Structure formats: structure tokens, C-alpha cells
């Protein structure tokens, strides 16, 4: 599909291209993480002040993992707060609590609710389904410890961007099928839903602005131990046969993104299965724009839309 970038996105894409940094998929994962970390401060907005930001460790199947609990300055006075359990993007290989620190603070502040970010284990050191196991365990822990955390287990949302959107979708499915937490809603921002990577948006060179097609394959090949795992719904939630009875979903996609078509198809299939679905498309933006609110006004718009949707659901 033809992609015309928004002026802000076109300017930023030009700056990134002219910077001449090596492509992440040409680097070993530790170097790719370091380069990604070095780039983020220039594009992220100034973070809002918080009531508290607390790092904790929670039990998981293969040892405790870090989480970060964000409490904004304004929370409900007499009732426990809604909570969003957030899984960061980064292709299951890069990203951490710091990469999405600002966006978590923004969501918590604008929504007036608690956000708990999960620092799941990364590939290739920890292959699939390590990230899935960690995110399920962390979400279960939040639900069990709701009173101690000051949150409302009946208003528990899950969400994430890119690989984090994939993990949020999988956590929602697992909770449905395994008597897990009752999830109020799922926020899926340009999610990975099918690791076969064979949709039309993968064939279009115009979609590979920031997340290139080769980089996505690099992520996949570090994450999976065998391409047979592509068929596992925990890797490719679009391949779950039964999509009925899942939590309400807010699905955001963007035009300059190889993941565009699979995100759109996942929203369509969720809706066809009878679920409550809002699908919003940003045709002029590229993958990963959510965290770039300093330079991309559309990122701030998306945060606002996510917040409005959760507040409506939590009311």
C-alpha cells in the first residue's frame, strides 16, 4: 500500500537516516541494545512528576523478575485505582524498564491510574516462551497482590507495543483459558500477531521505515528456537483458533510498518468473534512512534486515545 508519512514523521525519518548509525540487525544483541538506549532520550518527551516510582521483584517460573510500579500524583481518594500491566516493545530482544519509562509515566498521569511495567527476560539469552511465562506470572502477581498495591483487580488492563502488544494479547488468551485474572481490557499498539511474516505489508518496501523487514526477521530468529514455533499461538496469537470471549481490545496500527496488516487482521478477527474492539490506524506514522512524543505530536494523541479508552472502560 502507498505510504505518505506525516510531516513530523518524514522529518524524523530523514534525520535518523542521515545519522548513519548501523542497522540494529547488523549488530550483536548487546550492541543493538546499547545503540537503542543511546537514541531514545532525544525523541522522548519530558516525563511528568509522579507520586512514586518503585522498582520491585516478583516471582516467575525461572526466578524473580523486575517490575516498576508507577503511581501518579492524582489517584482515586477512596477507592483502589485501575491498573495497567505494561509489556514493553523491542522485538523480545531489546527494550527494558527504561526504554518505556516515560510513556508509562504519561499513561499513569493522564489516566489517573497505576501502571506496572514488566521487565521480562529477553532473547536470545532467554528464548520463547520465556517472555510469555514472565508476563503471565507478573500479571497473576499483580492480581493476587491488588490490595497491597492499592489497585482494583476488577479493573486490570494489560497492554504493550509491538512485541509487548503480542505479549498482552497472549496474556489475555491465557487468562481466559486458565482461570486467570479477569482482564478489563487489552491495549495492543502495533502488535506482532503472526510470525510467519507473509502479509502484504511485508512485501511493500514503503513500510520498512524504522522497523525494517530484515530487522523484524532478526528479532524473530533470536526469539524462536525453531520456525515450527511460528504456529504456536503464544508466538502468533492470530493463530489461536478460538478468539471468542476475550477482553475488550484497543488496537492501534500505523501505515509505515510491516506489522500493519497483521494488526489490522487481528482486530478484524477479534471483532468477528464477537469481542468489543476499537481499531485506530495512523496511516502516516512509522513503527515505534508511541514513545517519540517530543518530536511526533501523533504519539501524544495516541497516548490520549489509549487513556480515554481505558477510563471509559474502568468507569
BELFENGI-V606554 format. One record per pair of residues at least 4 apart in sequence whose ideal C-beta (glycine too) atoms are under 8 Angstrom apart, sorted by the first residue. I is the first residue (numbers start at 1). J is the second residue. If there is no record, write none. Layout:
i=I j=J
i=I j=J
//
This chain:
i=1 j=200
i=1 j=201
i=1 j=204
i=1 j=206
i=1 j=207
i=1 j=255
i=1 j=260
i=2 j=206
i=3 j=204
i=3 j=206
i=3 j=207
i=3 j=209
i=3 j=255
i=3 j=256
i=3 j=283
i=3 j=284
i=4 j=255
i=4 j=283
i=4 j=284
i=5 j=9
i=5 j=10
i=5 j=13
i=5 j=209
i=5 j=256
i=5 j=284
i=5 j=285
i=5 j=286
i=6 j=10
i=6 j=284
i=6 j=285
i=6 j=296
i=6 j=298
i=7 j=11
i=8 j=12
i=8 j=295
i=8 j=296
i=8 j=297
i=8 j=298
i=9 j=13
i=9 j=209
i=9 j=256
i=9 j=284
i=9 j=285
i=9 j=286
i=9 j=289
i=9 j=296
i=9 j=298
i=10 j=14
i=11 j=15
i=11 j=295
i=12 j=16
i=12 j=43
i=12 j=292
i=12 j=295
i=12 j=296
i=13 j=17
i=13 j=209
i=13 j=210
i=13 j=286
i=14 j=18
i=15 j=19
i=16 j=21
i=16 j=210
i=21 j=35
i=21 j=39
i=22 j=26
i=22 j=27
i=22 j=35
i=23 j=27
i=23 j=212
i=23 j=214
i=23 j=215
i=24 j=32
i=24 j=35
i=24 j=36
i=24 j=94
i=24 j=215
i=24 j=218
i=25 j=32
i=25 j=212
i=25 j=214
i=25 j=215
i=25 j=217
i=25 j=218
i=27 j=31
i=27 j=32
i=27 j=35
i=28 j=32
i=29 j=33
i=29 j=93
i=29 j=94
i=29 j=122
i=29 j=123
i=29 j=124
i=29 j=125
i=29 j=222
i=30 j=34
i=31 j=35
i=32 j=36
i=32 j=93
i=32 j=94
i=33 j=37
i=33 j=93
i=33 j=94
i=33 j=96
i=34 j=38
i=35 j=39
i=36 j=40
i=36 j=90
i=36 j=94
i=36 j=95
i=36 j=99
i=37 j=98
i=37 j=99
i=39 j=43
i=40 j=44
i=40 j=98
i=40 j=99
i=40 j=291
i=42 j=294
i=42 j=295
i=43 j=291
i=43 j=292
i=43 j=293
i=43 j=294
i=43 j=295
i=43 j=296
i=44 j=102
i=44 j=103
i=44 j=291
i=44 j=292
i=44 j=293
i=44 j=294
i=45 j=102
i=45 j=106
i=45 j=293
i=45 j=294
i=45 j=300
i=46 j=102
i=46 j=294
i=47 j=101
i=47 j=102
i=47 j=105
i=47 j=106
i=48 j=72
i=48 j=73
i=48 j=105
i=48 j=106
i=48 j=109
i=49 j=73
i=50 j=70
i=50 j=71
i=50 j=72
i=50 j=73
i=50 j=105
i=50 j=108
i=50 j=109
i=51 j=71
i=51 j=72
i=51 j=73
i=51 j=75
i=52 j=69
i=52 j=70
i=52 j=71
i=53 j=68
i=53 j=69
i=53 j=70
i=53 j=71
i=53 j=105
i=54 j=68
i=54 j=69
i=54 j=71
i=55 j=66
i=55 j=67
i=55 j=68
i=55 j=69
i=55 j=97
i=56 j=66
i=56 j=67
i=56 j=68
i=56 j=69
i=57 j=64
i=57 j=65
i=57 j=66
i=57 j=67
i=58 j=64
i=58 j=65
i=58 j=67
i=58 j=137
i=58 j=138
i=58 j=141
i=59 j=64
i=59 j=137
i=59 j=141
i=60 j=64
i=60 j=65
i=60 j=133
i=60 j=134
i=60 j=137
i=60 j=138
i=61 j=133
i=61 j=134
i=61 j=137
i=62 j=121
i=62 j=126
i=62 j=130
i=62 j=133
i=62 j=134
i=65 j=118
i=65 j=119
i=65 j=120
i=65 j=121
i=65 j=134
i=65 j=137
i=65 j=138
i=66 j=97
i=66 j=119
i=67 j=116
i=67 j=117
i=67 j=118
i=67 j=119
i=67 j=138
i=68 j=97
i=68 j=101
i=68 j=104
i=68 j=116
i=68 j=117
i=68 j=119
i=69 j=114
i=69 j=115
i=69 j=116
i=69 j=149
i=70 j=104
i=70 j=105
i=70 j=108
i=70 j=114
i=70 j=115
i=70 j=116
i=70 j=117
i=71 j=75
i=71 j=81
i=71 j=108
i=71 j=114
i=71 j=150
i=72 j=105
i=72 j=108
i=72 j=109
i=72 j=111
i=72 j=112
i=72 j=113
i=72 j=114
i=73 j=109
i=74 j=109
i=74 j=112
i=75 j=81
i=75 j=112
i=75 j=113
i=75 j=114
i=75 j=150
i=76 j=80
i=76 j=81
i=76 j=112
i=79 j=152
i=80 j=146
i=80 j=147
i=80 j=150
i=80 j=151
i=80 j=152
i=80 j=155
i=81 j=112
i=81 j=113
i=81 j=114
i=81 j=150
i=81 j=151
i=81 j=152
i=81 j=155
i=82 j=111
i=82 j=113
i=82 j=114
i=82 j=151
i=82 j=152
i=82 j=155
i=82 j=156
i=82 j=157
i=82 j=184
i=82 j=310
i=82 j=314
i=83 j=113
i=83 j=114
i=83 j=115
i=83 j=116
i=83 j=142
i=83 j=146
i=83 j=149
i=83 j=151
i=83 j=152
i=83 j=155
i=83 j=156
i=83 j=157
i=84 j=107
i=84 j=108
i=84 j=111
i=84 j=113
i=84 j=114
i=84 j=115
i=84 j=116
i=84 j=157
i=84 j=158
i=84 j=159
i=84 j=187
i=84 j=310
i=85 j=116
i=85 j=118
i=85 j=135
i=85 j=138
i=85 j=139
i=85 j=142
i=85 j=156
i=85 j=157
i=85 j=158
i=85 j=159
i=85 j=171
i=86 j=100
i=86 j=104
i=86 j=107
i=86 j=115
i=86 j=116
i=86 j=117
i=86 j=118
i=86 j=158
i=86 j=159
i=86 j=160
i=86 j=164
i=87 j=117
i=87 j=118
i=87 j=120
i=87 j=131
i=87 j=135
i=87 j=158
i=87 j=159
i=87 j=160
i=87 j=163
i=87 j=164
i=87 j=165
i=87 j=167
i=87 j=168
i=87 j=171
i=88 j=95
i=88 j=96
i=88 j=97
i=88 j=99
i=88 j=100
i=88 j=117
i=88 j=118
i=88 j=119
i=88 j=160
i=88 j=161
i=88 j=163
i=88 j=164
i=89 j=95
i=89 j=100
i=89 j=160
i=89 j=161
i=89 j=162
i=89 j=163
i=89 j=164
i=89 j=165
i=89 j=189
i=89 j=288
i=90 j=94
i=90 j=95
i=90 j=96
i=90 j=99
i=90 j=122
i=90 j=162
i=90 j=163
i=90 j=164
i=91 j=95
i=91 j=162
i=91 j=163
i=91 j=215
i=91 j=216
i=91 j=218
i=91 j=219
i=91 j=220
i=91 j=222
i=91 j=223
i=92 j=122
i=92 j=123
i=92 j=128
i=92 j=131
i=92 j=163
i=92 j=219
i=92 j=222
i=92 j=223
i=93 j=122
i=93 j=123
i=93 j=124
i=93 j=218
i=93 j=219
i=93 j=222
i=93 j=223
i=94 j=99
i=94 j=122
i=95 j=99
i=95 j=100
i=95 j=122
i=95 j=163
i=95 j=164
i=96 j=119
i=96 j=122
i=97 j=101
i=97 j=117
i=97 j=119
i=99 j=291
i=100 j=104
i=100 j=117
i=100 j=161
i=100 j=164
i=100 j=291
i=101 j=105
i=101 j=117
i=102 j=106
i=102 j=291
i=102 j=293
i=103 j=107
i=103 j=290
i=103 j=291
i=103 j=293
i=103 j=303
i=104 j=108
i=104 j=115
i=104 j=117
i=105 j=109
i=105 j=115
i=106 j=110
i=106 j=293
i=106 j=303
i=107 j=111
i=107 j=115
i=107 j=303
i=107 j=306
i=107 j=307
i=108 j=112
i=108 j=113
i=108 j=114
i=108 j=115
i=110 j=303
i=110 j=304
i=110 j=307
i=111 j=115
i=111 j=307
i=111 j=310
i=111 j=311
i=112 j=311
i=113 j=151
i=113 j=155
i=113 j=310
i=113 j=314
i=114 j=149
i=114 j=150
i=114 j=151
i=116 j=138
i=116 j=142
i=116 j=149
i=118 j=134
i=118 j=135
i=118 j=138
i=118 j=139
i=120 j=130
i=120 j=131
i=120 j=134
i=120 j=135
i=120 j=138
i=120 j=167
i=121 j=125
i=121 j=126
i=121 j=130
i=121 j=131
i=121 j=134
i=122 j=126
i=122 j=131
i=123 j=127
i=123 j=128
i=123 j=130
i=123 j=131
i=123 j=222
i=123 j=223
i=124 j=222
i=124 j=223
i=126 j=130
i=126 j=131
i=127 j=223
i=127 j=224
i=127 j=225
i=128 j=132
i=128 j=223
i=128 j=224
i=128 j=225
i=128 j=229
i=128 j=232
i=128 j=234
i=128 j=235
i=129 j=133
i=129 j=232
i=129 j=234
i=129 j=235
i=130 j=134
i=131 j=135
i=131 j=163
i=131 j=167
i=131 j=223
i=132 j=136
i=132 j=167
i=132 j=170
i=132 j=171
i=132 j=174
i=132 j=234
i=133 j=137
i=134 j=138
i=135 j=139
i=135 j=167
i=135 j=168
i=135 j=170
i=135 j=171
i=136 j=140
i=136 j=170
i=136 j=171
i=136 j=174
i=136 j=175
i=136 j=180
i=137 j=141
i=138 j=142
i=139 j=143
i=139 j=156
i=139 j=158
i=139 j=171
i=139 j=175
i=139 j=180
i=139 j=181
i=140 j=144
i=140 j=180
i=140 j=181
i=141 j=145
i=142 j=146
i=142 j=149
i=142 j=151
i=142 j=153
i=142 j=156
i=142 j=181
i=143 j=153
i=143 j=156
i=143 j=180
i=143 j=181
i=145 j=149
i=146 j=151
i=146 j=152
i=146 j=153
i=146 j=156
i=151 j=155
i=151 j=156
i=152 j=156
i=153 j=181
i=153 j=182
i=154 j=182
i=154 j=184
i=155 j=184
i=155 j=314
i=156 j=181
i=156 j=182
i=156 j=183
i=156 j=184
i=157 j=183
i=157 j=184
i=157 j=185
i=157 j=186
i=157 j=187
i=157 j=310
i=157 j=313
i=157 j=314
i=158 j=168
i=158 j=171
i=158 j=172
i=158 j=183
i=158 j=185
i=158 j=186
i=158 j=187
i=158 j=247
i=159 j=164
i=159 j=165
i=159 j=168
i=159 j=186
i=159 j=187
i=159 j=188
i=159 j=189
i=159 j=306
i=160 j=164
i=160 j=165
i=160 j=166
i=160 j=167
i=160 j=168
i=160 j=187
i=160 j=188
i=160 j=189
i=160 j=191
i=161 j=165
i=161 j=189
i=161 j=190
i=161 j=191
i=161 j=288
i=161 j=290
i=161 j=291
i=162 j=166
i=162 j=189
i=162 j=190
i=162 j=191
i=162 j=192
i=162 j=211
i=162 j=259
i=162 j=287
i=162 j=288
i=163 j=167
i=163 j=192
i=163 j=219
i=164 j=168
i=164 j=189
i=164 j=191
i=165 j=169
i=165 j=187
i=165 j=188
i=165 j=189
i=165 j=190
i=165 j=191
i=165 j=192
i=165 j=263
i=166 j=170
i=166 j=191
i=166 j=192
i=166 j=193
i=166 j=235
i=166 j=237
i=167 j=171
i=168 j=172
i=168 j=186
i=168 j=187
i=168 j=188
i=168 j=191
i=169 j=173
i=169 j=186
i=169 j=188
i=169 j=191
i=169 j=193
i=169 j=237
i=169 j=266
i=170 j=174
i=170 j=233
i=170 j=234
i=170 j=237
i=171 j=175
i=171 j=180
i=171 j=183
i=171 j=186
i=172 j=176
i=172 j=183
i=172 j=186
i=172 j=246
i=172 j=247
i=173 j=177
i=173 j=233
i=173 j=237
i=173 j=240
i=173 j=246
i=174 j=178
i=174 j=180
i=174 j=234
i=175 j=180
i=175 j=181
i=175 j=182
i=175 j=183
i=176 j=180
i=176 j=245
i=176 j=246
i=176 j=247
i=183 j=247
i=184 j=247
i=184 j=248
i=184 j=313
i=184 j=314
i=185 j=247
i=185 j=248
i=185 j=249
i=185 j=250
i=185 j=309
i=185 j=310
i=185 j=313
i=186 j=246
i=186 j=247
i=186 j=248
i=186 j=249
i=186 j=250
i=187 j=249
i=187 j=250
i=187 j=306
i=187 j=309
i=187 j=310
i=188 j=249
i=188 j=250
i=188 j=251
i=188 j=252
i=188 j=263
i=188 j=266
i=189 j=252
i=189 j=290
i=189 j=302
i=189 j=306
i=190 j=252
i=190 j=253
i=190 j=254
i=190 j=257
i=190 j=259
i=190 j=260
i=190 j=263
i=190 j=287
i=190 j=288
i=190 j=290
i=191 j=237
i=191 j=251
i=191 j=259
i=191 j=262
i=191 j=263
i=191 j=266
i=192 j=259
i=192 j=262
i=193 j=236
i=193 j=237
i=193 j=238
i=193 j=259
i=193 j=262
i=193 j=263
i=193 j=265
i=193 j=266
i=194 j=198
i=194 j=199
i=194 j=230
i=194 j=236
i=194 j=238
i=194 j=239
i=194 j=262
i=194 j=265
i=195 j=220
i=195 j=224
i=195 j=229
i=195 j=230
i=195 j=235
i=195 j=236
i=196 j=230
i=196 j=236
i=197 j=202
i=197 j=213
i=197 j=216
i=197 j=217
i=197 j=220
i=197 j=258
i=198 j=202
i=199 j=203
i=199 j=258
i=199 j=260
i=199 j=261
i=199 j=262
i=199 j=265
i=200 j=204
i=200 j=261
i=201 j=207
i=201 j=257
i=201 j=258
i=201 j=259
i=201 j=260
i=201 j=261
i=201 j=262
i=202 j=207
i=202 j=213
i=202 j=216
i=202 j=258
i=202 j=261
i=206 j=256
i=207 j=213
i=207 j=255
i=207 j=256
i=207 j=257
i=207 j=258
i=207 j=260
i=208 j=212
i=208 j=213
i=208 j=214
i=208 j=256
i=208 j=258
i=209 j=256
i=209 j=257
i=209 j=286
i=209 j=287
i=210 j=256
i=210 j=286
i=210 j=287
i=210 j=288
i=211 j=215
i=211 j=216
i=211 j=257
i=211 j=258
i=211 j=259
i=211 j=286
i=211 j=287
i=211 j=288
i=212 j=216
i=212 j=258
i=213 j=217
i=213 j=258
i=214 j=218
i=215 j=219
i=216 j=220
i=216 j=258
i=216 j=259
i=217 j=221
i=218 j=222
i=219 j=223
i=220 j=224
i=223 j=235
i=224 j=229
i=224 j=230
i=224 j=235
i=225 j=229
i=229 j=235
i=230 j=235
i=230 j=236
i=230 j=239
i=231 j=235
i=231 j=236
i=231 j=239
i=232 j=236
i=232 j=239
i=233 j=237
i=233 j=239
i=233 j=240
i=233 j=241
i=237 j=266
i=238 j=262
i=238 j=265
i=238 j=266
i=238 j=269
i=242 j=273
i=243 j=269
i=243 j=270
i=243 j=272
i=243 j=273
i=243 j=275
i=244 j=273
i=244 j=274
i=244 j=275
i=245 j=274
i=245 j=275
i=246 j=270
i=246 j=273
i=246 j=275
i=247 j=275
i=248 j=275
i=248 j=276
i=248 j=277
i=248 j=278
i=248 j=313
i=249 j=267
i=249 j=270
i=249 j=275
i=249 j=276
i=249 j=277
i=249 j=278
i=250 j=278
i=250 j=280
i=250 j=305
i=250 j=306
i=250 j=309
i=250 j=310
i=251 j=263
i=251 j=266
i=251 j=267
i=251 j=270
i=251 j=277
i=251 j=278
i=251 j=279
i=251 j=280
i=252 j=263
i=252 j=279
i=252 j=280
i=252 j=281
i=252 j=282
i=252 j=290
i=252 j=302
i=252 j=305
i=252 j=306
i=253 j=257
i=253 j=259
i=253 j=260
i=253 j=263
i=253 j=264
i=253 j=267
i=253 j=279
i=253 j=280
i=253 j=281
i=253 j=282
i=254 j=260
i=254 j=281
i=254 j=282
i=254 j=283
i=254 j=284
i=254 j=285
i=254 j=286
i=254 j=287
i=254 j=289
i=255 j=260
i=255 j=281
i=255 j=282
i=255 j=283
i=255 j=284
i=255 j=285
i=255 j=286
i=256 j=284
i=256 j=285
i=256 j=286
i=256 j=287
i=257 j=263
i=257 j=285
i=257 j=286
i=257 j=287
i=258 j=287
i=259 j=263
i=259 j=287
i=260 j=264
i=260 j=281
i=261 j=265
i=262 j=266
i=263 j=267
i=264 j=268
i=264 j=279
i=264 j=281
i=265 j=269
i=266 j=270
i=267 j=271
i=267 j=277
i=267 j=279
i=268 j=272
i=268 j=279
i=269 j=273
i=270 j=275
i=270 j=277
i=271 j=275
i=271 j=277
i=271 j=279
i=278 j=309
i=280 j=302
i=280 j=305
i=282 j=289
i=282 j=298
i=282 j=302
i=284 j=298
i=285 j=289
i=285 j=296
i=285 j=298
i=288 j=292
i=289 j=296
i=289 j=298
i=289 j=299
i=289 j=302
i=290 j=299
i=290 j=302
i=290 j=303
i=291 j=299
i=292 j=296
i=292 j=299
i=293 j=297
i=293 j=299
i=293 j=300
i=293 j=303
i=296 j=300
i=297 j=301
i=298 j=302
i=299 j=303
i=300 j=304
i=301 j=305
i=302 j=306
i=303 j=307
i=304 j=308
i=305 j=309
i=306 j=310
i=307 j=311
i=308 j=312
i=309 j=313
i=310 j=314
i=311 j=315
//
